[in-house]
Amino acid sequence: MSEVTRGILSDDSSGDREKLVGMLEKAYWMEIETVMSYVANSVNPDGVRAQEIKESLAADITEELGHAQQFAARIKELYGVVPGSQQFAAEQDYLQPPEQQTDIPHVIRGVIAAEAGAISYYNEIREYAAEVDPVTEDMMIAILRDEQGHMREFEGFLREYEAEGLA
């Protein structure tokens, strides 16, 4: 495959590389699904108070799509193949639009759940990569910072709704 004798791209690291590619594929799909849900939740909510949430989600779409692109690029760099749409299976039931489009706390809680899940899984990837691939570890650290910022922002939105008795 390559002339590399050390590191994640070496022939000796093929098992670690395959595991890491599998982990990155899951992360890629998590981001793609989040983008789909954020698009819906940046358009569907109604009400005076919905606008800030919609605007925040609309801005986050670009960042989440960027994460998916980073995962895709890293998969390719690790000799993997970025999966196509027929391999997608939805999992994020907590990000589905609420029955009542004025139920903004439902949207906020869904975003918090998505970000918490991403943070947990991305830490798992980071920990594995720390042992076998510092390049992927570095990428995961940067993406984790973004995800933590998103979660923190939406936790603030939820606290505000709770303080006003709206959640």
Phi, psi and omega per residue, in radians:
M1 nan -0.969 -3.069
S2 -2.482 2.962 3.098
E3 -1.606 -0.019 -3.116
V4 -1.218 2.293 -3.099
T5 -1.852 -0.209 -3.141
R6 -2.397 2.716 3.058
G7 1.581 -3.103 -3.006
I8 -1.112 -0.418 -3.125
L9 -1.545 -0.056 -3.140
S10 -1.316 2.709 3.099
D11 -1.028 -0.616 -3.133
D12 -1.141 -0.338 -3.102
S13 -1.753 0.288 -3.047
S14 -1.041 -0.658 3.127
G15 -1.144 -0.811 3.094
D16 -1.101 -0.696 -3.137
R17 -1.104 -0.776 3.133
E18 -1.103 -0.724 3.106
K19 -1.113 -0.771 -3.133
L20 -1.114 -0.726 3.094
V21 -1.051 -0.748 3.102
G22 -1.061 -0.729 3.110
M23 -1.128 -0.724 -3.141
L24 -1.198 -0.576 3.071
E25 -1.092 -0.756 3.101
K26 -1.081 -0.770 3.123
A27 -1.088 -0.687 3.099
Y28 -1.019 -0.846 -3.137
W29 -1.161 -0.617 3.084
M30 -1.041 -0.769 -3.139
E31 -1.180 -0.746 3.131
I32 -1.070 -0.764 3.130
E33 -1.149 -0.686 3.099
T34 -1.082 -0.730 3.107
V35 -1.029 -0.801 3.135
M36 -1.032 -0.792 -3.111
S37 -1.220 -0.654 3.116
Y38 -1.169 -0.613 3.061
V39 -1.048 -0.879 3.141
A40 -1.048 -0.792 -3.065
N41 -1.396 -0.115 3.031
S42 -1.630 -0.073 -3.130
V43 -2.049 -0.759 -2.973
N44 -1.202 -0.704 -3.010
P45 -1.025 2.493 3.116
D46 -2.033 2.734 3.025
G47 2.018 2.803 -3.100
V48 -1.035 -0.710 -3.043
R49 -1.452 -0.126 -3.064
A50 -1.314 -0.414 -2.962
Q51 -1.019 -0.793 -3.113
E52 -1.111 -0.677 3.115
I53 -1.143 -0.791 3.134
K54 -1.061 -0.759 -3.140
E55 -1.150 -0.718 3.131
S56 -1.114 -0.767 3.122
L57 -1.140 -0.703 3.121
A58 -1.047 -0.706 3.105
A59 -1.194 -0.645 -3.115
D60 -1.213 -0.413 -3.135
I61 -0.983 -0.810 -3.120
T62 -1.077 -0.729 -3.126
E63 -1.192 -0.744 -3.141
E64 -1.152 -0.702 3.081
L65 -1.098 -0.668 3.063
G66 -1.061 -0.664 3.084
H67 -1.115 -0.779 3.114
A68 -1.022 -0.717 3.121
Q69 -1.150 -0.647 3.084
Q70 -1.139 -0.764 3.109
F71 -1.084 -0.745 3.138
A72 -1.066 -0.798 -3.139
A73 -1.077 -0.721 -3.124
R74 -1.206 -0.654 3.060
I75 -0.982 -0.843 -3.136
K76 -1.104 -0.753 3.132
E77 -1.068 -0.494 -3.138
L78 -1.607 0.351 3.101
Y79 1.213 0.356 3.058
G80 -1.609 3.127 3.091
V81 -2.129 2.185 3.133
V82 -1.165 2.211 -3.065
P83 -1.221 2.677 3.082
G84 -1.631 3.037 -2.997
S85 -1.062 -0.474 -3.124
Q86 -1.222 -0.218 3.097
Q87 -1.603 0.001 -3.106
F88 -1.371 2.395 3.023
A89 -2.385 2.055 -3.109
A90 -1.149 2.504 3.134
E91 -2.370 -0.300 -2.959
Q92 -1.566 1.278 -3.141
D93 -1.136 -0.478 -3.106
Y94 -1.229 -0.238 3.127
L95 -1.768 0.124 3.123
Q96 -1.222 2.540 3.134
P97 -1.018 2.468 -3.138
P98 -1.251 2.802 3.081
E99 -1.033 -0.796 3.108
Q100 -1.699 2.081 -3.068
Q101 -1.219 -0.082 3.040
T102 -1.638 0.014 -3.129
D103 -1.433 1.266 -3.082
I104 -1.167 -0.659 3.092
P105 -1.014 -0.573 3.083
H106 -1.050 -0.788 3.131
V107 -1.101 -0.820 -3.120
I108 -1.053 -0.804 3.129
R109 -1.103 -0.635 3.095
G110 -1.107 -0.723 3.111
V111 -1.130 -0.762 3.125
I112 -1.059 -0.761 3.125
A113 -1.094 -0.736 3.134
A114 -1.116 -0.783 -3.123
E115 -1.180 -0.704 3.115
A116 -1.095 -0.722 3.107
G117 -1.121 -0.736 3.110
A118 -1.105 -0.787 -3.128
I119 -1.049 -0.783 3.140
S120 -1.080 -0.872 -3.105
Y121 -1.193 -0.684 -3.117
Y122 -1.195 -0.526 3.014
N123 -1.151 -0.640 3.087
E124 -1.081 -0.789 3.103
I125 -1.105 -0.787 -3.130
R126 -1.025 -0.765 -3.136
E127 -1.109 -0.740 3.108
Y128 -1.155 -0.796 -3.114
A129 -1.108 -0.529 3.126
A130 -1.011 -0.526 -3.123
E131 -1.483 -0.485 -2.961
V132 -2.201 -0.344 -3.007
D133 -2.731 1.616 -3.105
P134 -1.115 -0.410 3.122
V135 -1.183 -0.829 3.085
T136 -1.144 -0.684 3.096
E137 -1.007 -0.788 -3.139
D138 -1.085 -0.755 3.105
M139 -1.066 -0.743 -3.111
M140 -1.142 -0.654 3.109
I141 -1.061 -0.781 3.140
A142 -1.136 -0.738 -3.137
I143 -1.199 -0.667 3.091
L144 -1.024 -0.687 3.128
R145 -1.068 -0.759 3.093
D146 -1.059 -0.815 -3.086
E147 -1.135 -0.695 3.104
Q148 -1.109 -0.685 3.093
G149 -1.109 -0.737 3.102
H150 -1.074 -0.838 -3.100
M151 -1.080 -0.765 -3.130
R152 -1.067 -0.713 3.112
E153 -1.071 -0.797 -3.099
F154 -1.308 -0.489 2.992
E155 -1.090 -0.664 3.076
G156 -1.118 -0.740 3.077
F157 -1.041 -0.769 -3.113
L158 -1.140 -0.728 3.114
R159 -1.032 -0.697 3.113
E160 -1.108 -0.803 3.103
Y161 -1.079 -0.722 3.125
E162 -1.148 -0.722 -3.129
A163 -1.100 -0.531 -3.132
E164 -1.646 0.137 3.102
G165 1.236 0.430 -3.088
L166 -1.823 0.009 -3.132
A167 -2.338 nan nan
